[in-house]
């Protein structure tokens, strides 16, 4: 069964996002990236956002992270505005690319947010060592990012996001550029980390199998203007493993997701 949520953590109410630009003649243009989105996420959930490119998945993540401001509606994280949540270090962010500094060792990269927050050197080292062990990179602490594989770099990025113990982790297609074998292995690792840390995760993906394998619920979004087409419960038992992908229930849920995407105006699956 999926993890039980103890309380509401994220609230998205009637949120729209309109990007305003000008064309080559100086005339105003409006692009509706997200329209009237409503979503509630409980503590401990693993939520995947899925939909075609340009449907507002990353826009919703950026709104929650206080990187952009909504054109309409309200967002709350633990009862706080996105700005208040950012200032209180309530979330970590894992990007598509690992975004590690080549001139810093893996350990130093993981310690970077702790340095910015003013943690003591002893505390920075202790936390970094703990996180690197959690993601299985303790033997590579003194290596540099360019000495690691793509999958190992993303594990270091996840360790960095966890280092300051946030409530919530945003993940924007973190495994999209990896080969299928590495991606499936990291899916397993991510589920293990989720179970062990109890974090709430909001995960953007284009892959139906990945969304079904990882999630407690899947938020299906339509093409621009991005709307939430359907929210699908994933009742696959935990812990999940490679055999989970071969079960009849896995295929049933994947079919439901695929049909919801098609109902929302066409979709070509990207794995």
Phi, psi and omega in degrees: 000154177291158177299143177278133179273134183267336181197160178288129180250316184238132178231123176242118186236113175050046185270131174232150177225119179243121176270127182251124179224186176230147177276185184296341178263004178086007179278142183292137176235144177235132176241118180274105182274330183213137185225121172050050180279134176228127184202137173235135183232130181268159177301131178089001179280158170241105185252127174254137173257123183227146180167171181292164179302138178084012184270358176103009181298305180293326177301316179297319177298316181293326176294314180295328181275003179065028176273334173221163182250140182290151174282336183200150174095181183226149177229138177226141174235111184060035180080002181250156173291160176306323178295315179296321179295320178296315182293332179266009177058046185279347184218156170245157185230126176247119186270173178302313175265147184300332178055046177263148179275122185296333183273359176251144176293169178303314179298318180294325176295318179294327181281347187305308179298330179290325175297314181299324181278353175087020176293149178294159180301318180298317180292322178299314181294316181298313181293317180298316179299319180295316182290320179295324176293322181298322181263006175076028181242018184299332180279353183244018184302325184266000176282164175258154184308321182293349177268359183250157173288168179300319179295321179292323177298319179292326175297321176295322178296321177293319177300319178297319180293331181273346192302324183262015172058055178285161176288327196227141177238124172265132180228115185257092181047054187293340183248009187298330184266002185266157176292162188298320181295313178298320181298315180294321177295320179289330172301315178298316180297320181295319177297321177297315179298319180298316179294318185287327183265337182072017181288159170266132183236133170244118195236123178265133179209157170256356187262121178296311179302320180296315180299316181293318183295321188272328202269158163268328173215149179242127177261111181269128184243151181268164173299165181307135358289127186297124175231158174276110183284316185196150174243121187250125176284138178249105186261025176293141183292154174251151354285150180266155179215186183301328180293336180303324183291348182257003183277151178303322182294324177301313181292326177297314181292318178300320178295319179297318178297313182298317180293324178294321177295318179293322179297330180274025173092053168080143183194134172251119184297136173243126181245000000 
